[in-house]
Amino acid sequence: MSVEIKKRHEERFDRWSKVYDRSVLQMLIFNTSHNMFFKEMAPYIKDGMKVLDIGCGTGKFAYRLCNINKDARIHGIDISGDMIKKAEAKRRDENIEFKVGDVENLPYDSHTFDVITCSNSFHHYPNQKRAVAEMHRVLKEDGKLMIVDGCRDRLLGKVIFGIVEIVEGDVYHIFENELRNMLMSVGFDKVKQRKFNPMAPLLFTMGHATKEKKL
Ligand SMILES: C[S@@+](CC[C@H](N)C(=O)[O-])C[C@H]1O[C@@H](n2cnc3c(N)ncnc32)[C@H](O)[C@@H]1O
């Protein structure tokens, strides 16, 4: 079942990749989400840091991060091969590695990354707990996980993302408490959450990876 759901997402994003960078949602949601990552990441930025952007789409966030910290080692992964092709097509000489892959089976060694970001992709994952457990596995001890997704804890968000769920099908925008509990159940602590972007309400969540995975 979840294999079929993921196949449908892959095909949908392959199609969307052609016009994705011109979508009105770039301004309304995606750029704003990336700005939130930069703000929250600022205290943790260091030379040589390893960052993984999950559901990286056409690589916009990864390239922006590379401009800010040229010494960072940045990886992007996405289930859509066509999104990754678009990301690769933007490459000049940046030190970024893109891969096609599924969040549920991340092709990276355990304890690899200092920071993981995931912008507006989480609601597509049919096994969200499995996804956060994988994120925890590939983070170093005290590595930071940052997720932004549609916020259904605000009335407007409930309406907007409720409609998105009906139209798109196969997606689920997790509630604030539910995500907090899920992160803590797989070994994250010091979970911090913040609602932002009143025009299209979004939820920022950050967790710190503890050493022991508790799945
Ligand atoms: C709305 S786009 C967001 C792209 C990018 N993060 C941004 O902020 O512009 C969601 C992305 O998640 C990817 N995605 C969906 N399911 C995935 C999965 N199971 N594993 C990895 N990526 C996935 C899609 O292919 C798509 O590129």
The ligand as a Tripos MOL2 file, in Angstrom:
@<TRIPOS>MOLECULE
LIG
   27    29     1     0     0
SMALL
NO_CHARGES

@<TRIPOS>ATOM
      1 C1          6.4530   20.2640   -1.9040 C.3       1 LIG1
      2 S1          7.9760   19.5590   -2.3620 S.3       1 LIG1
      3 C2          9.1310   20.4610   -1.3390 C.3       1 LIG1
      4 C3         10.5120   20.5200   -1.9720 C.3       1 LIG1
      5 C4         11.5600   21.3250   -1.1830 C.3       1 LIG1
      6 N1         11.7990   20.7580    0.1190 N.3       1 LIG1
      7 C5         11.1950   22.7800   -1.0640 C.2       1 LIG1
      8 O1         11.0730   23.2820    0.0670 O.co2     1 LIG1
      9 O2         11.0550   23.4330   -2.1150 O.co2     1 LIG1
     10 C6          7.9820   17.9540   -1.5640 C.3       1 LIG1
     11 C7          9.1210   17.0650   -2.0340 C.3       1 LIG1
     12 O3          9.1400   15.8760   -1.2200 O.3       1 LIG1
     13 C8          9.5220   14.8020   -2.0560 C.3       1 LIG1
     14 N2          9.1100   13.5090   -1.4480 N.ar      1 LIG1
     15 C9          7.8500   13.0420   -1.2880 C.ar      1 LIG1
     16 N3          7.8790   11.8250   -0.7070 N.ar      1 LIG1
     17 C10         9.1860   11.5240   -0.4610 C.ar      1 LIG1
     18 C11         9.8490   10.3980    0.1180 C.ar      1 LIG1
     19 N4          9.1800    9.3290    0.5580 N.pl3     1 LIG1
     20 N5         11.1980   10.4300    0.2230 N.ar      1 LIG1
     21 C12        11.9020   11.5130   -0.2540 C.ar      1 LIG1
     22 N6         11.3230   12.5980   -0.8370 N.ar      1 LIG1
     23 C13         9.9790   12.6120   -0.9380 C.ar      1 LIG1
     24 C14         8.8010   15.1020   -3.3700 C.3       1 LIG1
     25 O4          9.3130   14.3910   -4.4630 O.3       1 LIG1
     26 C15         8.9810   16.6110   -3.4700 C.3       1 LIG1
     27 O5         10.1160   16.9790   -4.2140 O.3       1 LIG1
@<TRIPOS>BOND
     1     1     2 1
     2     2     3 1
     3     2    10 1
     4     3     4 1
     5     4     5 1
     6     5     6 1
     7     5     7 1
     8     7     8 2
     9     7     9 1
    10    10    11 1
    11    11    12 1
    12    11    26 1
    13    12    13 1
    14    13    14 1
    15    13    24 1
    16    14    15 ar
    17    14    23 ar
    18    15    16 ar
    19    16    17 ar
    20    17    18 ar
    21    17    23 ar
    22    18    19 1
    23    18    20 ar
    24    20    21 ar
    25    21    22 ar
    26    22    23 ar
    27    24    25 1
    28    24    26 1
    29    26    27 1
@<TRIPOS>SUBSTRUCTURE
     1 LIG1         1 GROUP 0 **** ****
